Amino acid sequence: MFKNFIERVGVMNCILLLVVLSIIVVSEYLFLSGKKMDAIFVAFWAPTILGFMNYLKYKK
């Protein structure tokens, strides 16, 4: 199952998706620990990385 997903998506995209997931987890941890401004700052990284992935995917 995971091998098929990695073959379809690509290794680098899987790594970037794991990075985005870890950014979301860190942002949630910061938010719940009371550092709300830091959590908002870190949370903006995830859509930026996803947007960069889309840009590289469709750039020809």
mmCIF file as Biopython writes it, N, C-alpha, C and O atoms, coordinates in Angstrom:
data_model
#
loop_
_atom_site.group_PDB
_atom_site.id
_atom_site.type_symbol
_atom_site.label_atom_id
_atom_site.label_alt_id
_atom_site.label_comp_id
_atom_site.label_asym_id
_atom_site.label_entity_id
_atom_site.label_seq_id
_atom_site.pdbx_PDB_ins_code
_atom_site.Cartn_x
_atom_site.Cartn_y
_atom_site.Cartn_z
_atom_site.occupancy
_atom_site.B_iso_or_equiv
_atom_site.auth_seq_id
_atom_site.auth_asym_id
_atom_site.pdbx_PDB_model_num
ATOM 1   N N  . MET A ? 1  ? 0.820  -1.185 0.000   1.0 0.0 1  A 1 
ATOM 2   C CA . MET A ? 1  ? 0.000  0.000  0.000   1.0 0.0 1  A 1 
ATOM 3   C C  . MET A ? 1  ? 0.867  1.253  0.000   1.0 0.0 1  A 1 
ATOM 4   O O  . MET A ? 1  ? 0.696  2.126  -0.850  1.0 0.0 1  A 1 
ATOM 5   N N  . PHE A ? 2  ? 1.797  1.345  0.949   1.0 0.0 2  A 1 
ATOM 6   C CA . PHE A ? 2  ? 2.656  2.532  1.004   1.0 0.0 2  A 1 
ATOM 7   C C  . PHE A ? 2  ? 3.620  2.567  -0.173  1.0 0.0 2  A 1 
ATOM 8   O O  . PHE A ? 2  ? 3.933  3.640  -0.689  1.0 0.0 2  A 1 
ATOM 9   N N  . LYS A ? 3  ? 4.086  1.416  -0.595  1.0 0.0 3  A 1 
ATOM 10  C CA . LYS A ? 3  ? 5.018  1.359  -1.719  1.0 0.0 3  A 1 
ATOM 11  C C  . LYS A ? 3  ? 4.345  1.861  -2.990  1.0 0.0 3  A 1 
ATOM 12  O O  . LYS A ? 3  ? 4.959  2.587  -3.772  1.0 0.0 3  A 1 
ATOM 13  N N  . ASN A ? 4  ? 3.090  1.479  -3.202  1.0 0.0 4  A 1 
ATOM 14  C CA . ASN A ? 4  ? 2.337  1.937  -4.358  1.0 0.0 4  A 1 
ATOM 15  C C  . ASN A ? 4  ? 2.121  3.448  -4.301  1.0 0.0 4  A 1 
ATOM 16  O O  . ASN A ? 4  ? 2.228  4.131  -5.319  1.0 0.0 4  A 1 
ATOM 17  N N  . PHE A ? 5  ? 1.818  3.969  -3.109  1.0 0.0 5  A 1 
ATOM 18  C CA . PHE A ? 5  ? 1.626  5.410  -2.945  1.0 0.0 5  A 1 
ATOM 19  C C  . PHE A ? 5  ? 2.918  6.168  -3.246  1.0 0.0 5  A 1 
ATOM 20  O O  . PHE A ? 5  ? 2.899  7.193  -3.928  1.0 0.0 5  A 1 
ATOM 21  N N  . ILE A ? 6  ? 4.038  5.660  -2.734  1.0 0.0 6  A 1 
ATOM 22  C CA . ILE A ? 6  ? 5.328  6.321  -2.952  1.0 0.0 6  A 1 
ATOM 23  C C  . ILE A ? 6  ? 5.704  6.292  -4.433  1.0 0.0 6  A 1 
ATOM 24  O O  . ILE A ? 6  ? 6.262  7.262  -4.946  1.0 0.0 6  A 1 
ATOM 25  N N  . GLU A ? 7  ? 5.406  5.199  -5.119  1.0 0.0 7  A 1 
ATOM 26  C CA . GLU A ? 7  ? 5.706  5.124  -6.552  1.0 0.0 7  A 1 
ATOM 27  C C  . GLU A ? 7  ? 4.856  6.106  -7.349  1.0 0.0 7  A 1 
ATOM 28  O O  . GLU A ? 7  ? 5.342  6.710  -8.305  1.0 0.0 7  A 1 
ATOM 29  N N  . ARG A ? 8  ? 3.588  6.273  -6.965  1.0 0.0 8  A 1 
ATOM 30  C CA . ARG A ? 8  ? 2.714  7.195  -7.693  1.0 0.0 8  A 1 
ATOM 31  C C  . ARG A ? 8  ? 3.067  8.650  -7.423  1.0 0.0 8  A 1 
ATOM 32  O O  . ARG A ? 8  ? 3.073  9.469  -8.342  1.0 0.0 8  A 1 
ATOM 33  N N  . VAL A ? 9  ? 3.362  8.976  -6.169  1.0 0.0 9  A 1 
ATOM 34  C CA . VAL A ? 9  ? 3.582  10.375 -5.784  1.0 0.0 9  A 1 
ATOM 35  C C  . VAL A ? 9  ? 5.031  10.792 -5.975  1.0 0.0 9  A 1 
ATOM 36  O O  . VAL A ? 9  ? 5.301  11.914 -6.402  1.0 0.0 9  A 1 
ATOM 37  N N  . GLY A ? 10 ? 5.946  9.918  -5.669  1.0 0.0 10 A 1 
ATOM 38  C CA . GLY A ? 10 ? 7.368  10.236 -5.743  1.0 0.0 10 A 1 
ATOM 39  C C  . GLY A ? 10 ? 7.959  10.358 -4.350  1.0 0.0 10 A 1 
ATOM 40  O O  . GLY A ? 10 ? 7.279  10.742 -3.398  1.0 0.0 10 A 1 
ATOM 41  N N  . VAL A ? 11 ? 9.223  10.028 -4.251  1.0 0.0 11 A 1 
ATOM 42  C CA . VAL A ? 11 ? 9.895  10.016 -2.945  1.0 0.0 11 A 1 
ATOM 43  C C  . VAL A ? 11 ? 9.995  11.418 -2.365  1.0 0.0 11 A 1 
ATOM 44  O O  . VAL A ? 11 ? 9.717  11.621 -1.183  1.0 0.0 11 A 1 
ATOM 45  N N  . MET A ? 12 ? 10.388 12.381 -3.180  1.0 0.0 12 A 1 
ATOM 46  C CA . MET A ? 12 ? 10.570 13.741 -2.672  1.0 0.0 12 A 1 
ATOM 47  C C  . MET A ? 12 ? 9.250  14.341 -2.203  1.0 0.0 12 A 1 
ATOM 48  O O  . MET A ? 12 ? 9.207  15.021 -1.178  1.0 0.0 12 A 1 
ATOM 49  N N  . ASN A ? 13 ? 8.183  14.097 -2.939  1.0 0.0 13 A 1 
ATOM 50  C CA . ASN A ? 13 ? 6.884  14.611 -2.512  1.0 0.0 13 A 1 
ATOM 51  C C  . ASN A ? 13 ? 6.421  13.951 -1.218  1.0 0.0 13 A 1 
ATOM 52  O O  . ASN A ? 13 ? 5.800  14.604 -0.379  1.0 0.0 13 A 1 
ATOM 53  N N  . CYS A ? 14 ? 6.717  12.664 -1.047  1.0 0.0 14 A 1 
ATOM 54  C CA . CYS A ? 14 ? 6.371  11.998 0.215   1.0 0.0 14 A 1 
ATOM 55  C C  . CYS A ? 14 ? 7.138  12.611 1.382   1.0 0.0 14 A 1 
ATOM 56  O O  . CYS A ? 14 ? 6.585  12.803 2.465   1.0 0.0 14 A 1 
ATOM 57  N N  . ILE A ? 15 ? 8.404  12.912 1.158   1.0 0.0 15 A 1 
ATOM 58  C CA . ILE A ? 15 ? 9.209  13.546 2.212   1.0 0.0 15 A 1 
ATOM 59  C C  . ILE A ? 15 ? 8.637  14.916 2.555   1.0 0.0 15 A 1 
ATOM 60  O O  . ILE A ? 15 ? 8.528  15.266 3.730   1.0 0.0 15 A 1 
ATOM 61  N N  . LEU A ? 16 ? 8.276  15.684 1.553   1.0 0.0 16 A 1 
ATOM 62  C CA . LEU A ? 16 ? 7.712  17.015 1.798   1.0 0.0 16 A 1 
ATOM 63  C C  . LEU A ? 16 ? 6.352  16.923 2.497   1.0 0.0 16 A 1 
ATOM 64  O O  . LEU A ? 16 ? 6.030  17.766 3.334   1.0 0.0 16 A 1 
ATOM 65  N N  . LEU A ? 17 ? 5.559  15.916 2.163   1.0 0.0 17 A 1 
ATOM 66  C CA . LEU A ? 17 ? 4.286  15.732 2.853   1.0 0.0 17 A 1 
ATOM 67  C C  . LEU A ? 17 ? 4.496  15.368 4.322   1.0 0.0 17 A 1 
ATOM 68  O O  . LEU A ? 17 ? 3.727  15.800 5.181   1.0 0.0 17 A 1 
ATOM 69  N N  . LEU A ? 18 ? 5.523  14.584 4.614   1.0 0.0 18 A 1 
ATOM 70  C CA . LEU A ? 18 ? 5.853  14.284 6.009   1.0 0.0 18 A 1 
ATOM 71  C C  . LEU A ? 18 ? 6.326  15.538 6.747   1.0 0.0 18 A 1 
ATOM 72  O O  . LEU A ? 18 ? 6.021  15.723 7.925   1.0 0.0 18 A 1 
ATOM 73  N N  . VAL A ? 19 ? 7.066  16.388 6.054   1.0 0.0 19 A 1 
ATOM 74  C CA . VAL A ? 19 ? 7.501  17.651 6.658   1.0 0.0 19 A 1 
ATOM 75  C C  . VAL A ? 19 ? 6.293  18.532 6.965   1.0 0.0 19 A 1 
ATOM 76  O O  . VAL A ? 19 ? 6.220  19.136 8.035   1.0 0.0 19 A 1 
ATOM 77  N N  . VAL A ? 20 ? 5.352  18.608 6.038   1.0 0.0 20 A 1 
ATOM 78  C CA . VAL A ? 20 ? 4.137  19.407 6.254   1.0 0.0 20 A 1 
ATOM 79  C C  . VAL A ? 20 ? 3.347  18.855 7.434   1.0 0.0 20 A 1 
ATOM 80  O O  . VAL A ? 20 ? 2.855  19.621 8.263   1.0 0.0 20 A 1 
ATOM 81  N N  . LEU A ? 21 ? 3.222  17.543 7.515   1.0 0.0 21 A 1 
ATOM 82  C CA . LEU A ? 21 ? 2.516  16.930 8.641   1.0 0.0 21 A 1 
ATOM 83  C C  . LEU A ? 21 ? 3.207  17.242 9.961   1.0 0.0 21 A 1 
ATOM 84  O O  . LEU A ? 21 ? 2.538  17.525 10.955  1.0 0.0 21 A 1 
ATOM 85  N N  . SER A ? 22 ? 4.539  17.194 9.984   1.0 0.0 22 A 1 
ATOM 86  C CA . SER A ? 22 ? 5.259  17.514 11.219  1.0 0.0 22 A 1 
ATOM 87  C C  . SER A ? 22 ? 5.114  18.991 11.582  1.0 0.0 22 A 1 
ATOM 88  O O  . SER A ? 22 ? 5.049  19.327 12.765  1.0 0.0 22 A 1 
ATOM 89  N N  . ILE A ? 23 ? 5.062  19.868 10.599  1.0 0.0 23 A 1 
ATOM 90  C CA . ILE A ? 23 ? 4.846  21.296 10.863  1.0 0.0 23 A 1 
ATOM 91  C C  . ILE A ? 23 ? 3.481  21.507 11.504  1.0 0.0 23 A 1 
ATOM 92  O O  . ILE A ? 23 ? 3.350  22.299 12.438  1.0 0.0 23 A 1 
ATOM 93  N N  . ILE A ? 24 ? 2.469  20.808 11.014  1.0 0.0 24 A 1 
ATOM 94  C CA . ILE A ? 24 ? 1.128  20.940 11.587  1.0 0.0 24 A 1 
ATOM 95  C C  . ILE A ? 24 ? 1.118  20.459 13.032  1.0 0.0 24 A 1 
ATOM 96  O O  . ILE A ? 24 ? 0.501  21.090 13.890  1.0 0.0 24 A 1 
ATOM 97  N N  . VAL A ? 25 ? 1.797  19.343 13.311  1.0 0.0 25 A 1 
ATOM 98  C CA . VAL A ? 25 ? 1.847  18.817 14.678  1.0 0.0 25 A 1 
ATOM 99  C C  . VAL A ? 25 ? 2.572  19.800 15.595  1.0 0.0 25 A 1 
ATOM 100 O O  . VAL A ? 25 ? 2.117  20.048 16.711  1.0 0.0 25 A 1 
ATOM 101 N N  . VAL A ? 26 ? 3.687  20.360 15.144  1.0 0.0 26 A 1 
ATOM 102 C CA . VAL A ? 26 ? 4.429  21.329 15.964  1.0 0.0 26 A 1 
ATOM 103 C C  . VAL A ? 26 ? 3.581  22.573 16.207  1.0 0.0 26 A 1 
ATOM 104 O O  . VAL A ? 26 ? 3.589  23.122 17.308  1.0 0.0 26 A 1 
ATOM 105 N N  . SER A ? 27 ? 2.861  23.016 15.202  1.0 0.0 27 A 1 
ATOM 106 C CA . SER A ? 27 ? 2.003  24.184 15.365  1.0 0.0 27 A 1 
ATOM 107 C C  . SER A ? 27 ? 0.903  23.925 16.390  1.0 0.0 27 A 1 
ATOM 108 O O  . SER A ? 27 ? 0.607  24.787 17.218  1.0 0.0 27 A 1 
ATOM 109 N N  . GLU A ? 28 ? 0.302  22.746 16.336  1.0 0.0 28 A 1 
ATOM 110 C CA . GLU A ? 28 ? -0.724 22.403 17.318  1.0 0.0 28 A 1 
ATOM 111 C C  . GLU A ? 28 ? -0.138 22.347 18.726  1.0 0.0 28 A 1 
ATOM 112 O O  . GLU A ? 28 ? -0.764 22.807 19.681  1.0 0.0 28 A 1 
ATOM 113 N N  . TYR A ? 29 ? 1.050  21.789 18.852  1.0 0.0 29 A 1 
ATOM 114 C CA . TYR A ? 29 ? 1.705  21.735 20.168  1.0 0.0 29 A 1 
ATOM 115 C C  . TYR A ? 29 ? 1.961  23.143 20.707  1.0 0.0 29 A 1 
ATOM 116 O O  . TYR A ? 29 ? 1.702  23.423 21.878  1.0 0.0 29 A 1 
ATOM 117 N N  . LEU A ? 30 ? 2.467  24.021 19.851  1.0 0.0 30 A 1 
ATOM 118 C CA . LEU A ? 30 ? 2.726  25.392 20.292  1.0 0.0 30 A 1 
ATOM 119 C C  . LEU A ? 30 ? 1.430  26.095 20.691  1.0 0.0 30 A 1 
ATOM 120 O O  . LEU A ? 30 ? 1.393  26.822 21.684  1.0 0.0 30 A 1 
ATOM 121 N N  . PHE A ? 31 ? 0.376  25.878 19.921  1.0 0.0 31 A 1 
ATOM 122 C CA . PHE A ? 31 ? -0.897 26.524 20.224  1.0 0.0 31 A 1 
ATOM 123 C C  . PHE A ? 31 ? -1.449 26.049 21.563  1.0 0.0 31 A 1 
ATOM 124 O O  . PHE A ? 31 ? -1.911 26.850 22.376  1.0 0.0 31 A 1 
ATOM 125 N N  . LEU A ? 32 ? -1.396 24.743 21.780  1.0 0.0 32 A 1 
ATOM 126 C CA . LEU A ? 32 ? -1.943 24.205 23.019  1.0 0.0 32 A 1 
ATOM 127 C C  . LEU A ? 32 ? -1.071 24.498 24.237  1.0 0.0 32 A 1 
ATOM 128 O O  . LEU A ? 32 ? -1.548 24.436 25.370  1.0 0.0 32 A 1 
ATOM 129 N N  . SER A ? 33 ? 0.203  24.817 24.012  1.0 0.0 33 A 1 
ATOM 130 C CA . SER A ? 33 ? 1.073  25.160 25.129  1.0 0.0 33 A 1 
ATOM 131 C C  . SER A ? 33 ? 1.027  26.645 25.460  1.0 0.0 33 A 1 
ATOM 132 O O  . SER A ? 33 ? 1.715  27.096 26.376  1.0 0.0 33 A 1 
ATOM 133 N N  . GLY A ? 34 ? 0.221  27.413 24.725  1.0 0.0 34 A 1 
ATOM 134 C CA . GLY A ? 34 ? 0.027  28.815 25.059  1.0 0.0 34 A 1 
ATOM 135 C C  . GLY A ? 34 ? 0.806  29.792 24.204  1.0 0.0 34 A 1 
ATOM 136 O O  . GLY A ? 34 ? 0.638  31.001 24.364  1.0 0.0 34 A 1 
ATOM 137 N N  . LYS A ? 35 ? 1.636  29.326 23.319  1.0 0.0 35 A 1 
ATOM 138 C CA . LYS A ? 35 ? 2.417  30.206 22.440  1.0 0.0 35 A 1 
ATOM 139 C C  . LYS A ? 35 ? 1.656  30.393 21.127  1.0 0.0 35 A 1 
ATOM 140 O O  . LYS A ? 35 ? 2.048  29.860 20.089  1.0 0.0 35 A 1 
ATOM 141 N N  . LYS A ? 36 ? 0.582  31.146 21.186  1.0 0.0 36 A 1 
ATOM 142 C CA . LYS A ? 36 ? -0.334 31.238 20.063  1.0 0.0 36 A 1 
ATOM 143 C C  . LYS A ? 36 ? 0.260  31.981 18.864  1.0 0.0 36 A 1 
ATOM 144 O O  . LYS A ? 36 ? 0.020  31.587 17.723  1.0 0.0 36 A 1 
ATOM 145 N N  . MET A ? 37 ? 1.013  33.023 19.092  1.0 0.0 37 A 1 
ATOM 146 C CA . MET A ? 37 ? 1.606  33.757 17.972  1.0 0.0 37 A 1 
ATOM 147 C C  . MET A ? 37 ? 2.656  32.917 17.257  1.0 0.0 37 A 1 
ATOM 148 O O  . MET A ? 37 ? 2.742  32.945 16.029  1.0 0.0 37 A 1 
ATOM 149 N N  . ASP A ? 38 ? 3.456  32.168 18.015  1.0 0.0 38 A 1 
ATOM 150 C CA . ASP A ? 38 ? 4.435  31.276 17.400  1.0 0.0 38 A 1 
ATOM 151 C C  . ASP A ? 38 ? 3.734  30.186 16.605  1.0 0.0 38 A 1 
ATOM 152 O O  . ASP A ? 38 ? 4.196  29.810 15.528  1.0 0.0 38 A 1 
ATOM 153 N N  . ALA A ? 39 ? 2.620  29.674 17.127  1.0 0.0 39 A 1 
ATOM 154 C CA . ALA A ? 39 ? 1.871  28.623 16.442  1.0 0.0 39 A 1 
ATOM 155 C C  . ALA A ? 39 ? 1.305  29.122 15.112  1.0 0.0 39 A 1 
ATOM 156 O O  . ALA A ? 39 ? 1.315  28.397 14.117  1.0 0.0 39 A 1 
ATOM 157 N N  . ILE A ? 40 ? 0.817  30.352 15.100  1.0 0.0 40 A 1 
ATOM 158 C CA . ILE A ? 40 ? 0.285  30.920 13.861  1.0 0.0 40 A 1 
ATOM 159 C C  . ILE A ? 40 ? 1.406  31.120 12.852  1.0 0.0 40 A 1 
ATOM 160 O O  . ILE A ? 40 ? 1.223  30.859 11.663  1.0 0.0 40 A 1 
ATOM 161 N N  . PHE A ? 41 ? 2.560  31.580 13.313  1.0 0.0 41 A 1 
ATOM 162 C CA . PHE A ? 41 ? 3.702  31.775 12.424  1.0 0.0 41 A 1 
ATOM 163 C C  . PHE A ? 41 ? 4.138  30.455 11.805  1.0 0.0 41 A 1 
ATOM 164 O O  . PHE A ? 41 ? 4.377  30.383 10.599  1.0 0.0 41 A 1 
ATOM 165 N N  . VAL A ? 42 ? 4.243  29.414 12.617  1.0 0.0 42 A 1 
ATOM 166 C CA . VAL A ? 42 ? 4.670  28.107 12.111  1.0 0.0 42 A 1 
ATOM 167 C C  . VAL A ? 42 ? 3.593  27.503 11.209  1.0 0.0 42 A 1 
ATOM 168 O O  . VAL A ? 42 ? 3.917  26.822 10.236  1.0 0.0 42 A 1 
ATOM 169 N N  . ALA A ? 43 ? 2.334  27.742 11.514  1.0 0.0 43 A 1 
ATOM 170 C CA . ALA A ? 43 ? 1.243  27.163 10.732  1.0 0.0 43 A 1 
ATOM 171 C C  . ALA A ? 43 ? 1.229  27.676 9.298   1.0 0.0 43 A 1 
ATOM 172 O O  . ALA A ? 43 ? 0.748  26.979 8.404   1.0 0.0 43 A 1 
ATOM 173 N N  . PHE A ? 44 ? 1.740  28.865 9.060   1.0 0.0 44 A 1 
ATOM 174 C CA . PHE A ? 44 ? 1.778  29.393 7.692   1.0 0.0 44 A 1 
ATOM 175 C C  . PHE A ? 44 ? 2.804  28.684 6.819   1.0 0.0 44 A 1 
ATOM 176 O O  . PHE A ? 44 ? 2.748  28.812 5.596   1.0 0.0 44 A 1 
ATOM 177 N N  . TRP A ? 45 ? 3.725  27.951 7.397   1.0 0.0 45 A 1 
ATOM 178 C CA . TRP A ? 45 ? 4.726  27.233 6.599   1.0 0.0 45 A 1 
ATOM 179 C C  . TRP A ? 45 ? 4.110  26.104 5.801   1.0 0.0 45 A 1 
ATOM 180 O O  . TRP A ? 45 ? 4.518  25.867 4.663   1.0 0.0 45 A 1 
ATOM 181 N N  . ALA A ? 46 ? 3.135  25.395 6.366   1.0 0.0 46 A 1 
ATOM 182 C CA . ALA A ? 46 ? 2.552  24.225 5.702   1.0 0.0 46 A 1 
ATOM 183 C C  . ALA A ? 46 ? 1.929  24.582 4.344   1.0 0.0 46 A 1 
ATOM 184 O O  . ALA A ? 46 ? 2.277  23.945 3.350   1.0 0.0 46 A 1 
ATOM 185 N N  . PRO A ? 47 ? 1.029  25.565 4.255   1.0 0.0 47 A 1 
ATOM 186 C CA . PRO A ? 47 ? 0.472  25.870 2.931   1.0 0.0 47 A 1 
ATOM 187 C C  . PRO A ? 47 ? 1.508  26.459 1.974   1.0 0.0 47 A 1 
ATOM 188 O O  . PRO A ? 47 ? 1.381  26.323 0.757   1.0 0.0 47 A 1 
ATOM 189 N N  . THR A ? 48 ? 2.524  27.107 2.518   1.0 0.0 48 A 1 
ATOM 190 C CA . THR A ? 48 ? 3.579  27.626 1.656   1.0 0.0 48 A 1 
ATOM 191 C C  . THR A ? 48 ? 4.339  26.486 0.997   1.0 0.0 48 A 1 
ATOM 192 O O  . THR A ? 48 ? 4.630  26.545 -0.198  1.0 0.0 48 A 1 
ATOM 193 N N  . ILE A ? 49 ? 4.660  25.453 1.757   1.0 0.0 49 A 1 
ATOM 194 C CA . ILE A ? 49 ? 5.367  24.301 1.197   1.0 0.0 49 A 1 
ATOM 195 C C  . ILE A ? 49 ? 4.466  23.563 0.207   1.0 0.0 49 A 1 
ATOM 196 O O  . ILE A ? 49 ? 4.936  23.141 -0.850  1.0 0.0 49 A 1 
ATOM 197 N N  . LEU A ? 50 ? 3.184  23.401 0.529   1.0 0.0 50 A 1 
ATOM 198 C CA . LEU A ? 50 ? 2.268  22.747 -0.400  1.0 0.0 50 A 1 
ATOM 199 C C  . LEU A ? 50 ? 2.121  23.551 -1.694  1.0 0.0 50 A 1 
ATOM 200 O O  . LEU A ? 50 ? 2.053  22.968 -2.777  1.0 0.0 50 A 1 
ATOM 201 N N  . GLY A ? 51 ? 2.071  24.855 -1.595  1.0 0.0 51 A 1 
ATOM 202 C CA . GLY A ? 51 ? 2.013  25.698 -2.783  1.0 0.0 51 A 1 
ATOM 203 C C  . GLY A ? 51 ? 3.268  25.591 -3.618  1.0 0.0 51 A 1 
ATOM 204 O O  . GLY A ? 51 ? 3.197  25.579 -4.847  1.0 0.0 51 A 1 
ATOM 205 N N  . PHE A ? 52 ? 4.417  25.514 -2.968  1.0 0.0 52 A 1 
ATOM 206 C CA . PHE A ? 52 ? 5.676  25.340 -3.680  1.0 0.0 52 A 1 
ATOM 207 C C  . PHE A ? 52 ? 5.711  23.989 -4.394  1.0 0.0 52 A 1 
ATOM 208 O O  . PHE A ? 52 ? 6.217  23.881 -5.511  1.0 0.0 52 A 1 
ATOM 209 N N  . MET A ? 53 ? 5.163  22.953 -3.733  1.0 0.0 53 A 1 
ATOM 210 C CA . MET A ? 53 ? 5.085  21.632 -4.373  1.0 0.0 53 A 1 
ATOM 211 C C  . MET A ? 53 ? 4.220  21.692 -5.639  1.0 0.0 53 A 1 
ATOM 212 O O  . MET A ? 53 ? 4.585  21.126 -6.669  1.0 0.0 53 A 1 
ATOM 213 N N  . ASN A ? 54 ? 3.078  22.375 -5.556  1.0 0.0 54 A 1 
ATOM 214 C CA . ASN A ? 54 ? 2.216  22.523 -6.738  1.0 0.0 54 A 1 
ATOM 215 C C  . ASN A ? 54 ? 2.895  23.307 -7.844  1.0 0.0 54 A 1 
ATOM 216 O O  . ASN A ? 54 ? 2.760  22.973 -9.021  1.0 0.0 54 A 1 
ATOM 217 N N  . TYR A ? 55 ? 3.616  24.336 -7.474  1.0 0.0 55 A 1 
ATOM 218 C CA . TYR A ? 55 ? 4.337  25.137 -8.474  1.0 0.0 55 A 1 
ATOM 219 C C  . TYR A ? 55 ? 5.351  24.277 -9.211  1.0 0.0 55 A 1 
ATOM 220 O O  . TYR A ? 55 ? 5.438  24.337 -10.437 1.0 0.0 55 A 1 
ATOM 221 N N  . LEU A ? 56 ? 6.113  23.484 -8.484  1.0 0.0 56 A 1 
ATOM 222 C CA . LEU A ? 56 ? 7.108  22.637 -9.125  1.0 0.0 56 A 1 
ATOM 223 C C  . LEU A ? 56 ? 6.461  21.524 -9.950  1.0 0.0 56 A 1 
ATOM 224 O O  . LEU A ? 56 ? 7.023  21.093 -10.956 1.0 0.0 56 A 1 
ATOM 225 N N  . LYS A ? 57 ? 5.294  21.063 -9.533  1.0 0.0 57 A 1 
ATOM 226 C CA . LYS A ? 57 ? 4.619  19.995 -10.258 1.0 0.0 57 A 1 
ATOM 227 C C  . LYS A ? 57 ? 4.135  20.482 -11.618 1.0 0.0 57 A 1 
ATOM 228 O O  . LYS A ? 57 ? 4.266  19.762 -12.609 1.0 0.0 57 A 1 
ATOM 229 N N  . TYR A ? 58 ? 3.583  21.681 -11.685 1.0 0.0 58 A 1 
ATOM 230 C CA . TYR A ? 58 ? 2.994  22.164 -12.911 1.0 0.0 58 A 1 
ATOM 231 C C  . TYR A ? 58 ? 3.912  23.045 -13.744 1.0 0.0 58 A 1 
ATOM 232 O O  . TYR A ? 58 ? 3.521  23.487 -14.824 1.0 0.0 58 A 1 
ATOM 233 N N  . LYS A ? 59 ? 5.104  23.307 -13.276 1.0 0.0 59 A 1 
ATOM 234 C CA . LYS A ? 59 ? 6.066  24.102 -14.050 1.0 0.0 59 A 1 
ATOM 235 C C  . LYS A ? 59 ? 6.677  23.206 -15.114 1.0 0.0 59 A 1 
ATOM 236 O O  . LYS A ? 59 ? 7.135  22.099 -14.831 1.0 0.0 59 A 1 
ATOM 237 N N  . LYS A ? 60 ? 6.675  23.694 -16.307 1.0 0.0 60 A 1 
ATOM 238 C CA . LYS A ? 60 ? 7.268  22.906 -17.412 1.0 0.0 60 A 1 
ATOM 239 C C  . LYS A ? 60 ? 8.186  23.731 -18.246 1.0 0.0 60 A 1 
ATOM 240 O O  . LYS A ? 60 ? 8.764  23.227 -19.209 1.0 0.0 60 A 1 
#
